[in-house]
Amino acid sequence: MWEISLSWQVISFLYALAVGASLALFYDFFRSIRKEKKCNAVAVFFQDVFFWLVATFITFILLIARCNGEIRGYVLIGEVFG
């Protein structure tokens, strides 16, 4: 098992904050499209599915890059706060 230092955890948390903020901006982009084009319920459903697939993939990449694929609570909390 590899050891993880406090500075590594703080940097990972800051990356998670940045990723969370980026995902929030990405979701706001979809919301602006919905308001502009008046999408029906089916289109909204597929947009939400697409967003969650992208968010899951980006979170997975973050966990692989910063935590060797281990799910860390501070990373998920950082994304939520971001």
PDB file of N, CA, C and O in Angstrom:
ATOM      1  N   MET A   1       0.845  -1.178   0.000  1.00  0.00           N
ATOM      2  CA  MET A   1       0.000   0.000   0.000  1.00  0.00           C
ATOM      3  C   MET A   1       0.887   1.237   0.000  1.00  0.00           C
ATOM      4  O   MET A   1       1.895   1.284   0.705  1.00  0.00           O
ATOM      5  N   TRP A   2       0.525   2.206  -0.763  1.00  0.00           N
ATOM      6  CA  TRP A   2       1.315   3.423  -0.874  1.00  0.00           C
ATOM      7  C   TRP A   2       0.803   4.459   0.115  1.00  0.00           C
ATOM      8  O   TRP A   2      -0.382   4.500   0.446  1.00  0.00           O
ATOM      9  N   GLU A   3       1.710   5.278   0.570  1.00  0.00           N
ATOM     10  CA  GLU A   3       1.335   6.316   1.531  1.00  0.00           C
ATOM     11  C   GLU A   3       0.988   7.596   0.800  1.00  0.00           C
ATOM     12  O   GLU A   3       1.509   7.881  -0.278  1.00  0.00           O
ATOM     13  N   ILE A   4       0.108   8.352   1.402  1.00  0.00           N
ATOM     14  CA  ILE A   4      -0.329   9.608   0.803  1.00  0.00           C
ATOM     15  C   ILE A   4      -0.117  10.717   1.835  1.00  0.00           C
ATOM     16  O   ILE A   4      -0.551  10.603   2.981  1.00  0.00           O
ATOM     17  N   SER A   5       0.544  11.770   1.421  1.00  0.00           N
ATOM     18  CA  SER A   5       0.877  12.851   2.353  1.00  0.00           C
ATOM     19  C   SER A   5      -0.263  13.864   2.426  1.00  0.00           C
ATOM     20  O   SER A   5      -1.171  13.876   1.594  1.00  0.00           O
ATOM     21  N   LEU A   6      -0.186  14.701   3.437  1.00  0.00           N
ATOM     22  CA  LEU A   6      -1.207  15.726   3.617  1.00  0.00           C
ATOM     23  C   LEU A   6      -1.185  16.724   2.461  1.00  0.00           C
ATOM     24  O   LEU A   6      -2.240  17.156   1.997  1.00  0.00           O
ATOM     25  N   SER A   7       0.003  17.092   1.996  1.00  0.00           N
ATOM     26  CA  SER A   7       0.077  18.043   0.884  1.00  0.00           C
ATOM     27  C   SER A   7      -0.545  17.451  -0.381  1.00  0.00           C
ATOM     28  O   SER A   7      -1.185  18.173  -1.146  1.00  0.00           O
ATOM     29  N   TRP A   8      -0.367  16.153  -0.610  1.00  0.00           N
ATOM     30  CA  TRP A   8      -0.966  15.479  -1.765  1.00  0.00           C
ATOM     31  C   TRP A   8      -2.496  15.518  -1.649  1.00  0.00           C
ATOM     32  O   TRP A   8      -3.192  15.722  -2.644  1.00  0.00           O
ATOM     33  N   GLN A   9      -3.010  15.322  -0.437  1.00  0.00           N
ATOM     34  CA  GLN A   9      -4.449  15.351  -0.227  1.00  0.00           C
ATOM     35  C   GLN A   9      -5.018  16.750  -0.443  1.00  0.00           C
ATOM     36  O   GLN A   9      -6.093  16.902  -1.022  1.00  0.00           O
ATOM     37  N   VAL A  10      -4.301  17.771   0.022  1.00  0.00           N
ATOM     38  CA  VAL A  10      -4.769  19.150  -0.155  1.00  0.00           C
ATOM     39  C   VAL A  10      -4.790  19.511  -1.638  1.00  0.00           C
ATOM     40  O   VAL A  10      -5.740  20.134  -2.111  1.00  0.00           O
ATOM     41  N   ILE A  11      -3.760  19.126  -2.365  1.00  0.00           N
ATOM     42  CA  ILE A  11      -3.710  19.419  -3.801  1.00  0.00           C
ATOM     43  C   ILE A  11      -4.830  18.667  -4.524  1.00  0.00           C
ATOM     44  O   ILE A  11      -5.471  19.218  -5.419  1.00  0.00           O
ATOM     45  N   SER A  12      -5.063  17.418  -4.139  1.00  0.00           N
ATOM     46  CA  SER A  12      -6.153  16.653  -4.748  1.00  0.00           C
ATOM     47  C   SER A  12      -7.501  17.297  -4.456  1.00  0.00           C
ATOM     48  O   SER A  12      -8.373  17.332  -5.324  1.00  0.00           O
ATOM     49  N   PHE A  13      -7.676  17.807  -3.242  1.00  0.00           N
ATOM     50  CA  PHE A  13      -8.916  18.492  -2.889  1.00  0.00           C
ATOM     51  C   PHE A  13      -9.092  19.750  -3.739  1.00  0.00           C
ATOM     52  O   PHE A  13     -10.197  20.034  -4.200  1.00  0.00           O
ATOM     53  N   LEU A  14      -8.019  20.500  -3.948  1.00  0.00           N
ATOM     54  CA  LEU A  14      -8.110  21.707  -4.773  1.00  0.00           C
ATOM     55  C   LEU A  14      -8.427  21.367  -6.226  1.00  0.00           C
ATOM     56  O   LEU A  14      -9.194  22.075  -6.878  1.00  0.00           O
ATOM     57  N   TYR A  15      -7.835  20.281  -6.736  1.00  0.00           N
ATOM     58  CA  TYR A  15      -8.187  19.826  -8.080  1.00  0.00           C
ATOM     59  C   TYR A  15      -9.669  19.449  -8.143  1.00  0.00           C
ATOM     60  O   TYR A  15     -10.354  19.760  -9.117  1.00  0.00           O
ATOM     61  N   ALA A  16     -10.150  18.784  -7.108  1.00  0.00           N
ATOM     62  CA  ALA A  16     -11.555  18.386  -7.074  1.00  0.00           C
ATOM     63  C   ALA A  16     -12.472  19.612  -7.043  1.00  0.00           C
ATOM     64  O   ALA A  16     -13.527  19.618  -7.678  1.00  0.00           O
ATOM     65  N   LEU A  17     -12.066  20.646  -6.304  1.00  0.00           N
ATOM     66  CA  LEU A  17     -12.847  21.890  -6.316  1.00  0.00           C
ATOM     67  C   LEU A  17     -12.912  22.477  -7.722  1.00  0.00           C
ATOM     68  O   LEU A  17     -13.971  22.920  -8.169  1.00  0.00           O
ATOM     69  N   ALA A  18     -11.775  22.478  -8.414  1.00  0.00           N
ATOM     70  CA  ALA A  18     -11.730  23.015  -9.780  1.00  0.00           C
ATOM     71  C   ALA A  18     -12.584  22.178 -10.722  1.00  0.00           C
ATOM     72  O   ALA A  18     -13.293  22.724 -11.568  1.00  0.00           O
ATOM     73  N   VAL A  19     -12.524  20.870 -10.585  1.00  0.00           N
ATOM     74  CA  VAL A  19     -13.334  19.996 -11.432  1.00  0.00           C
ATOM     75  C   VAL A  19     -14.817  20.208 -11.145  1.00  0.00           C
ATOM     76  O   VAL A  19     -15.628  20.257 -12.070  1.00  0.00           O
ATOM     77  N   GLY A  20     -15.176  20.335  -9.870  1.00  0.00           N
ATOM     78  CA  GLY A  20     -16.580  20.576  -9.514  1.00  0.00           C
ATOM     79  C   GLY A  20     -17.090  21.887 -10.076  1.00  0.00           C
ATOM     80  O   GLY A  20     -18.216  21.957 -10.568  1.00  0.00           O
ATOM     81  N   ALA A  21     -16.271  22.931 -10.009  1.00  0.00           N
ATOM     82  CA  ALA A  21     -16.675  24.224 -10.569  1.00  0.00           C
ATOM     83  C   ALA A  21     -16.809  24.128 -12.087  1.00  0.00           C
ATOM     84  O   ALA A  21     -17.728  24.709 -12.665  1.00  0.00           O
ATOM     85  N   SER A  22     -15.910  23.406 -12.730  1.00  0.00           N
ATOM     86  CA  SER A  22     -15.987  23.236 -14.185  1.00  0.00           C
ATOM     87  C   SER A  22     -17.238  22.464 -14.583  1.00  0.00           C
ATOM     88  O   SER A  22     -17.899  22.808 -15.563  1.00  0.00           O
ATOM     89  N   LEU A  23     -17.560  21.432 -13.832  1.00  0.00           N
ATOM     90  CA  LEU A  23     -18.774  20.669 -14.132  1.00  0.00           C
ATOM     91  C   LEU A  23     -20.024  21.513 -13.917  1.00  0.00           C
ATOM     92  O   LEU A  23     -21.004  21.361 -14.647  1.00  0.00           O
ATOM     93  N   ALA A  24     -20.005  22.401 -12.926  1.00  0.00           N
ATOM     94  CA  ALA A  24     -21.143  23.293 -12.700  1.00  0.00           C
ATOM     95  C   ALA A  24     -21.319  24.247 -13.884  1.00  0.00           C
ATOM     96  O   ALA A  24     -22.444  24.496 -14.319  1.00  0.00           O
ATOM     97  N   LEU A  25     -20.229  24.772 -14.396  1.00  0.00           N
ATOM     98  CA  LEU A  25     -20.313  25.647 -15.576  1.00  0.00           C
ATOM     99  C   LEU A  25     -20.799  24.880 -16.797  1.00  0.00           C
ATOM    100  O   LEU A  25     -21.571  25.404 -17.600  1.00  0.00           O
ATOM    101  N   PHE A  26     -20.347  23.643 -16.934  1.00  0.00           N
ATOM    102  CA  PHE A  26     -20.780  22.790 -18.040  1.00  0.00           C
ATOM    103  C   PHE A  26     -22.287  22.538 -17.957  1.00  0.00           C
ATOM    104  O   PHE A  26     -22.973  22.566 -18.978  1.00  0.00           O
ATOM    105  N   TYR A  27     -22.808  22.292 -16.746  1.00  0.00           N
ATOM    106  CA  TYR A  27     -24.235  22.071 -16.576  1.00  0.00           C
ATOM    107  C   TYR A  27     -25.023  23.353 -16.856  1.00  0.00           C
ATOM    108  O   TYR A  27     -26.107  23.297 -17.436  1.00  0.00           O
ATOM    109  N   ASP A  28     -24.492  24.496 -16.452  1.00  0.00           N
ATOM    110  CA  ASP A  28     -25.161  25.764 -16.750  1.00  0.00           C
ATOM    111  C   ASP A  28     -25.255  26.003 -18.252  1.00  0.00           C
ATOM    112  O   ASP A  28     -26.213  26.614 -18.726  1.00  0.00           O
ATOM    113  N   PHE A  29     -24.270  25.526 -18.998  1.00  0.00           N
ATOM    114  CA  PHE A  29     -24.322  25.612 -20.462  1.00  0.00           C
ATOM    115  C   PHE A  29     -25.540  24.847 -20.980  1.00  0.00           C
ATOM    116  O   PHE A  29     -26.270  25.344 -21.837  1.00  0.00           O
ATOM    117  N   PHE A  30     -25.756  23.639 -20.462  1.00  0.00           N
ATOM    118  CA  PHE A  30     -26.929  22.873 -20.878  1.00  0.00           C
ATOM    119  C   PHE A  30     -28.222  23.559 -20.470  1.00  0.00           C
ATOM    120  O   PHE A  30     -29.191  23.565 -21.229  1.00  0.00           O
ATOM    121  N   ARG A  31     -28.241  24.131 -19.288  1.00  0.00           N
ATOM    122  CA  ARG A  31     -29.451  24.836 -18.852  1.00  0.00           C
ATOM    123  C   ARG A  31     -29.757  26.014 -19.762  1.00  0.00           C
ATOM    124  O   ARG A  31     -30.922  26.265 -20.067  1.00  0.00           O
ATOM    125  N   SER A  32     -28.739  26.740 -20.201  1.00  0.00           N
ATOM    126  CA  SER A  32     -28.978  27.874 -21.092  1.00  0.00           C
ATOM    127  C   SER A  32     -29.515  27.411 -22.441  1.00  0.00           C
ATOM    128  O   SER A  32     -30.348  28.089 -23.043  1.00  0.00           O
ATOM    129  N   ILE A  33     -29.044  26.262 -22.921  1.00  0.00           N
ATOM    130  CA  ILE A  33     -29.574  25.714 -24.171  1.00  0.00           C
ATOM    131  C   ILE A  33     -31.043  25.343 -24.004  1.00  0.00           C
ATOM    132  O   ILE A  33     -31.852  25.593 -24.898  1.00  0.00           O
ATOM    133  N   ARG A  34     -31.392  24.751 -22.866  1.00  0.00           N
ATOM    134  CA  ARG A  34     -32.782  24.369 -22.619  1.00  0.00           C
ATOM    135  C   ARG A  34     -33.703  25.578 -22.614  1.00  0.00           C
ATOM    136  O   ARG A  34     -34.793  25.536 -23.185  1.00  0.00           O
ATOM    137  N   LYS A  35     -33.268  26.650 -21.974  1.00  0.00           N
ATOM    138  CA  LYS A  35     -34.109  27.844 -21.907  1.00  0.00           C
ATOM    139  C   LYS A  35     -34.244  28.519 -23.264  1.00  0.00           C
ATOM    140  O   LYS A  35     -35.294  29.069 -23.594  1.00  0.00           O
ATOM    141  N   GLU A  36     -33.178  28.471 -24.041  1.00  0.00           N
ATOM    142  CA  GLU A  36     -33.195  29.138 -25.342  1.00  0.00           C
ATOM    143  C   GLU A  36     -34.030  28.379 -26.363  1.00  0.00           C
ATOM    144  O   GLU A  36     -34.779  28.990 -27.127  1.00  0.00           O
ATOM    145  N   LYS A  37     -33.910  27.055 -26.385  1.00  0.00           N
ATOM    146  CA  LYS A  37     -34.564  26.262 -27.425  1.00  0.00           C
ATOM    147  C   LYS A  37     -35.861  25.605 -26.978  1.00  0.00           C
ATOM    148  O   LYS A  37     -36.529  24.965 -27.790  1.00  0.00           O
ATOM    149  N   LYS A  38     -36.239  25.744 -25.711  1.00  0.00           N
ATOM    150  CA  LYS A  38     -37.479  25.146 -25.187  1.00  0.00           C
ATOM    151  C   LYS A  38     -37.536  23.657 -25.526  1.00  0.00           C
ATOM    152  O   LYS A  38     -38.417  23.223 -26.269  1.00  0.00           O
ATOM    153  N   CYS A  39     -36.610  22.880 -24.990  1.00  0.00           N
ATOM    154  CA  CYS A  39     -36.516  21.451 -25.255  1.00  0.00           C
ATOM    155  C   CYS A  39     -37.656  20.692 -24.586  1.00  0.00           C
ATOM    156  O   CYS A  39     -38.149  21.082 -23.527  1.00  0.00           O
ATOM    157  N   ASN A  40     -38.062  19.596 -25.231  1.00  0.00           N
ATOM    158  CA  ASN A  40     -39.107  18.759 -24.624  1.00  0.00           C
ATOM    159  C   ASN A  40     -38.476  17.827 -23.587  1.00  0.00           C
ATOM    160  O   ASN A  40     -37.259  17.819 -23.403  1.00  0.00           O
ATOM    161  N   ALA A  41     -39.309  17.054 -22.926  1.00  0.00           N
ATOM    162  CA  ALA A  41     -38.854  16.220 -21.811  1.00  0.00           C
ATOM    163  C   ALA A  41     -37.853  15.151 -22.256  1.00  0.00           C
ATOM    164  O   ALA A  41     -36.929  14.827 -21.511  1.00  0.00           O
ATOM    165  N   VAL A  42     -38.023  14.609 -23.439  1.00  0.00           N
ATOM    166  CA  VAL A  42     -37.110  13.575 -23.926  1.00  0.00           C
ATOM    167  C   VAL A  42     -35.722  14.163 -24.173  1.00  0.00           C
ATOM    168  O   VAL A  42     -34.716  13.543 -23.829  1.00  0.00           O
ATOM    169  N   ALA A  43     -35.665  15.344 -24.763  1.00  0.00           N
ATOM    170  CA  ALA A  43     -34.375  15.991 -25.010  1.00  0.00           C
ATOM    171  C   ALA A  43     -33.682  16.344 -23.696  1.00  0.00           C
ATOM    172  O   ALA A  43     -32.466  16.198 -23.575  1.00  0.00           O
ATOM    173  N   VAL A  44     -34.449  16.804 -22.719  1.00  0.00           N
ATOM    174  CA  VAL A  44     -33.884  17.129 -21.409  1.00  0.00           C
ATOM    175  C   VAL A  44     -33.323  15.871 -20.760  1.00  0.00           C
ATOM    176  O   VAL A  44     -32.246  15.907 -20.164  1.00  0.00           O
ATOM    177  N   PHE A  45     -34.047  14.761 -20.872  1.00  0.00           N
ATOM    178  CA  PHE A  45     -33.577  13.500 -20.318  1.00  0.00           C
ATOM    179  C   PHE A  45     -32.230  13.111 -20.913  1.00  0.00           C
ATOM    180  O   PHE A  45     -31.304  12.769 -20.178  1.00  0.00           O
ATOM    181  N   PHE A  46     -32.113  13.160 -22.238  1.00  0.00           N
ATOM    182  CA  PHE A  46     -30.858  12.762 -22.880  1.00  0.00           C
ATOM    183  C   PHE A  46     -29.727  13.749 -22.588  1.00  0.00           C
ATOM    184  O   PHE A  46     -28.566  13.352 -22.493  1.00  0.00           O
ATOM    185  N   GLN A  47     -30.057  15.010 -22.448  1.00  0.00           N
ATOM    186  CA  GLN A  47     -29.026  15.980 -22.052  1.00  0.00           C
ATOM    187  C   GLN A  47     -28.519  15.681 -20.647  1.00  0.00           C
ATOM    188  O   GLN A  47     -27.316  15.760 -20.394  1.00  0.00           O
ATOM    189  N   ASP A  48     -29.421  15.340 -19.731  1.00  0.00           N
ATOM    190  CA  ASP A  48     -29.013  14.997 -18.365  1.00  0.00           C
ATOM    191  C   ASP A  48     -28.170  13.727 -18.342  1.00  0.00           C
ATOM    192  O   ASP A  48     -27.168  13.662 -17.630  1.00  0.00           O
ATOM    193  N   VAL A  49     -28.566  12.721 -19.112  1.00  0.00           N
ATOM    194  CA  VAL A  49     -27.779  11.490 -19.185  1.00  0.00           C
ATOM    195  C   VAL A  49     -26.389  11.785 -19.739  1.00  0.00           C
ATOM    196  O   VAL A  49     -25.393  11.277 -19.225  1.00  0.00           O
ATOM    197  N   PHE A  50     -26.321  12.603 -20.785  1.00  0.00           N
ATOM    198  CA  PHE A  50     -25.023  12.963 -21.354  1.00  0.00           C
ATOM    199  C   PHE A  50     -24.161  13.698 -20.331  1.00  0.00           C
ATOM    200  O   PHE A  50     -22.967  13.427 -20.208  1.00  0.00           O
ATOM    201  N   PHE A  51     -24.771  14.631 -19.597  1.00  0.00           N
ATOM    202  CA  PHE A  51     -24.016  15.359 -18.579  1.00  0.00           C
ATOM    203  C   PHE A  51     -23.471  14.409 -17.523  1.00  0.00           C
ATOM    204  O   PHE A  51     -22.298  14.505 -17.161  1.00  0.00           O
ATOM    205  N   TRP A  52     -24.295  13.492 -17.022  1.00  0.00           N
ATOM    206  CA  TRP A  52     -23.838  12.589 -15.968  1.00  0.00           C
ATOM    207  C   TRP A  52     -22.784  11.617 -16.472  1.00  0.00           C
ATOM    208  O   TRP A  52     -21.894  11.234 -15.713  1.00  0.00           O
ATOM    209  N   LEU A  53     -22.860  11.212 -17.728  1.00  0.00           N
ATOM    210  CA  LEU A  53     -21.796  10.372 -18.291  1.00  0.00           C
ATOM    211  C   LEU A  53     -20.481  11.134 -18.359  1.00  0.00           C
ATOM    212  O   LEU A  53     -19.431  10.590 -18.015  1.00  0.00           O
ATOM    213  N   VAL A  54     -20.527  12.379 -18.796  1.00  0.00           N
ATOM    214  CA  VAL A  54     -19.321  13.208 -18.856  1.00  0.00           C
ATOM    215  C   VAL A  54     -18.779  13.453 -17.453  1.00  0.00           C
ATOM    216  O   VAL A  54     -17.573  13.342 -17.229  1.00  0.00           O
ATOM    217  N   ALA A  55     -19.658  13.785 -16.505  1.00  0.00           N
ATOM    218  CA  ALA A  55     -19.223  14.039 -15.131  1.00  0.00           C
ATOM    219  C   ALA A  55     -18.605  12.793 -14.502  1.00  0.00           C
ATOM    220  O   ALA A  55     -17.603  12.885 -13.793  1.00  0.00           O
ATOM    221  N   THR A  56     -19.198  11.639 -14.760  1.00  0.00           N
ATOM    222  CA  THR A  56     -18.651  10.389 -14.239  1.00  0.00           C
ATOM    223  C   THR A  56     -17.286  10.101 -14.828  1.00  0.00           C
ATOM    224  O   THR A  56     -16.370   9.708 -14.105  1.00  0.00           O
ATOM    225  N   PHE A  57     -17.135  10.292 -16.131  1.00  0.00           N
ATOM    226  CA  PHE A  57     -15.854  10.053 -16.786  1.00  0.00           C
ATOM    227  C   PHE A  57     -14.773  10.988 -16.243  1.00  0.00           C
ATOM    228  O   PHE A  57     -13.654  10.553 -15.971  1.00  0.00           O
ATOM    229  N   ILE A  58     -15.104  12.258 -16.086  1.00  0.00           N
ATOM    230  CA  ILE A  58     -14.126  13.231 -15.583  1.00  0.00           C
ATOM    231  C   ILE A  58     -13.744  12.913 -14.137  1.00  0.00           C
ATOM    232  O   ILE A  58     -12.575  13.019 -13.767  1.00  0.00           O
ATOM    233  N   THR A  59     -14.719  12.525 -13.323  1.00  0.00           N
ATOM    234  CA  THR A  59     -14.424  12.139 -11.941  1.00  0.00           C
ATOM    235  C   THR A  59     -13.544  10.894 -11.910  1.00  0.00           C
ATOM    236  O   THR A  59     -12.624  10.806 -11.098  1.00  0.00           O
ATOM    237  N   PHE A  60     -13.818   9.945 -12.779  1.00  0.00           N
ATOM    238  CA  PHE A  60     -13.009   8.731 -12.869  1.00  0.00           C
ATOM    239  C   PHE A  60     -11.569   9.072 -13.242  1.00  0.00           C
ATOM    240  O   PHE A  60     -10.631   8.538 -12.650  1.00  0.00           O
ATOM    241  N   ILE A  61     -11.391   9.951 -14.213  1.00  0.00           N
ATOM    242  CA  ILE A  61     -10.045  10.364 -14.617  1.00  0.00           C
ATOM    243  C   ILE A  61      -9.336  11.073 -13.465  1.00  0.00           C
ATOM    244  O   ILE A  61      -8.147  10.848 -13.243  1.00  0.00           O
ATOM    245  N   LEU A  62     -10.046  11.922 -12.736  1.00  0.00           N
ATOM    246  CA  LEU A  62      -9.453  12.603 -11.582  1.00  0.00           C
ATOM    247  C   LEU A  62      -9.009  11.593 -10.530  1.00  0.00           C
ATOM    248  O   LEU A  62      -7.913  11.711  -9.982  1.00  0.00           O
ATOM    249  N   LEU A  63      -9.846  10.608 -10.245  1.00  0.00           N
ATOM    250  CA  LEU A  63      -9.491   9.601  -9.245  1.00  0.00           C
ATOM    251  C   LEU A  63      -8.308   8.744  -9.703  1.00  0.00           C
ATOM    252  O   LEU A  63      -7.458   8.383  -8.889  1.00  0.00           O
ATOM    253  N   ILE A  64      -8.246   8.423 -10.974  1.00  0.00           N
ATOM    254  CA  ILE A  64      -7.107   7.656 -11.495  1.00  0.00           C
ATOM    255  C   ILE A  64      -5.833   8.482 -11.396  1.00  0.00           C
ATOM    256  O   ILE A  64      -4.795   7.975 -10.971  1.00  0.00           O
ATOM    257  N   ALA A  65      -5.905   9.748 -11.784  1.00  0.00           N
ATOM    258  CA  ALA A  65      -4.708  10.592 -11.827  1.00  0.00           C
ATOM    259  C   ALA A  65      -4.191  10.960 -10.442  1.00  0.00           C
ATOM    260  O   ALA A  65      -2.980  10.996 -10.225  1.00  0.00           O
ATOM    261  N   ARG A  66      -5.085  11.232  -9.508  1.00  0.00           N
ATOM    262  CA  ARG A  66      -4.652  11.739  -8.203  1.00  0.00           C
ATOM    263  C   ARG A  66      -4.616  10.680  -7.104  1.00  0.00           C
ATOM    264  O   ARG A  66      -3.838  10.816  -6.160  1.00  0.00           O
ATOM    265  N   CYS A  67      -5.430   9.634  -7.195  1.00  0.00           N
ATOM    266  CA  CYS A  67      -5.566   8.693  -6.075  1.00  0.00           C
ATOM    267  C   CYS A  67      -5.356   7.237  -6.492  1.00  0.00           C
ATOM    268  O   CYS A  67      -5.733   6.324  -5.758  1.00  0.00           O
ATOM    269  N   ASN A  68      -4.763   7.017  -7.653  1.00  0.00           N
ATOM    270  CA  ASN A  68      -4.560   5.655  -8.167  1.00  0.00           C
ATOM    271  C   ASN A  68      -5.865   4.862  -8.236  1.00  0.00           C
ATOM    272  O   ASN A  68      -5.876   3.650  -8.021  1.00  0.00           O
ATOM    273  N   GLY A  69      -6.947   5.545  -8.531  1.00  0.00           N
ATOM    274  CA  GLY A  69      -8.238   4.903  -8.704  1.00  0.00           C
ATOM    275  C   GLY A  69      -9.014   4.652  -7.432  1.00  0.00           C
ATOM    276  O   GLY A  69     -10.144   4.168  -7.490  1.00  0.00           O
ATOM    277  N   GLU A  70      -8.443   4.966  -6.288  1.00  0.00           N
ATOM    278  CA  GLU A  70      -9.159   4.764  -5.028  1.00  0.00           C
ATOM    279  C   GLU A  70     -10.143   5.913  -4.806  1.00  0.00           C
ATOM    280  O   GLU A  70      -9.827   7.078  -5.046  1.00  0.00           O
ATOM    281  N   ILE A  71     -11.336   5.559  -4.346  1.00  0.00           N
ATOM    282  CA  ILE A  71     -12.339   6.581  -4.074  1.00  0.00           C
ATOM    283  C   ILE A  71     -12.007   7.213  -2.726  1.00  0.00           C
ATOM    284  O   ILE A  71     -11.967   6.530  -1.704  1.00  0.00           O
ATOM    285  N   ARG A  72     -11.773   8.503  -2.733  1.00  0.00           N
ATOM    286  CA  ARG A  72     -11.447   9.243  -1.520  1.00  0.00           C
ATOM    287  C   ARG A  72     -12.579  10.226  -1.239  1.00  0.00           C
ATOM    288  O   ARG A  72     -13.049  10.924  -2.137  1.00  0.00           O
ATOM    289  N   GLY A  73     -13.008  10.270   0.013  1.00  0.00           N
ATOM    290  CA  GLY A  73     -14.117  11.131   0.394  1.00  0.00           C
ATOM    291  C   GLY A  73     -13.836  12.598   0.162  1.00  0.00           C
ATOM    292  O   GLY A  73     -14.721  13.337  -0.270  1.00  0.00           O
ATOM    293  N   TYR A  74     -12.608  13.037   0.445  1.00  0.00           N
ATOM    294  CA  TYR A  74     -12.295  14.453   0.290  1.00  0.00           C
ATOM    295  C   TYR A  74     -12.327  14.881  -1.175  1.00  0.00           C
ATOM    296  O   TYR A  74     -12.582  16.048  -1.470  1.00  0.00           O
ATOM    297  N   VAL A  75     -12.075  13.958  -2.087  1.00  0.00           N
ATOM    298  CA  VAL A  75     -12.160  14.297  -3.509  1.00  0.00           C
ATOM    299  C   VAL A  75     -13.624  14.480  -3.907  1.00  0.00           C
ATOM    300  O   VAL A  75     -13.961  15.434  -4.608  1.00  0.00           O
ATOM    301  N   LEU A  76     -14.483  13.585  -3.470  1.00  0.00           N
ATOM    302  CA  LEU A  76     -15.903  13.715  -3.794  1.00  0.00           C
ATOM    303  C   LEU A  76     -16.519  14.944  -3.129  1.00  0.00           C
ATOM    304  O   LEU A  76     -17.338  15.635  -3.734  1.00  0.00           O
ATOM    305  N   ILE A  77     -16.127  15.213  -1.891  1.00  0.00           N
ATOM    306  CA  ILE A  77     -16.622  16.414  -1.209  1.00  0.00           C
ATOM    307  C   ILE A  77     -16.121  17.663  -1.917  1.00  0.00           C
ATOM    308  O   ILE A  77     -16.861  18.639  -2.041  1.00  0.00           O
ATOM    309  N   GLY A  78     -14.883  17.648  -2.382  1.00  0.00           N
ATOM    310  CA  GLY A  78     -14.338  18.777  -3.124  1.00  0.00           C
ATOM    311  C   GLY A  78     -15.115  19.044  -4.405  1.00  0.00           C
ATOM    312  O   GLY A  78     -15.345  20.198  -4.767  1.00  0.00           O
ATOM    313  N   GLU A  79     -15.517  17.984  -5.088  1.00  0.00           N
ATOM    314  CA  GLU A  79     -16.310  18.177  -6.306  1.00  0.00           C
ATOM    315  C   GLU A  79     -17.679  18.767  -5.978  1.00  0.00           C
ATOM    316  O   GLU A  79     -18.173  19.635  -6.697  1.00  0.00           O
ATOM    317  N   VAL A  80     -18.279  18.304  -4.908  1.00  0.00           N
ATOM    318  CA  VAL A  80     -19.597  18.838  -4.522  1.00  0.00           C
ATOM    319  C   VAL A  80     -19.487  20.323  -4.151  1.00  0.00           C
ATOM    320  O   VAL A  80     -20.325  21.126  -4.560  1.00  0.00           O
ATOM    321  N   PHE A  81     -18.466  20.686  -3.386  1.00  0.00           N
ATOM    322  CA  PHE A  81     -18.282  22.090  -3.009  1.00  0.00           C
ATOM    323  C   PHE A  81     -17.878  22.962  -4.195  1.00  0.00           C
ATOM    324  O   PHE A  81     -18.155  24.161  -4.212  1.00  0.00           O
ATOM    325  N   GLY A  82     -17.230  22.363  -5.178  1.00  0.00           N
ATOM    326  CA  GLY A  82     -16.821  23.107  -6.357  1.00  0.00           C
ATOM    327  C   GLY A  82     -18.020  23.499  -7.162  1.00  0.00           C
ATOM    328  O   GLY A  82     -17.881  24.138  -8.204  1.00  0.00           O
TER     329      GLY A  82
END
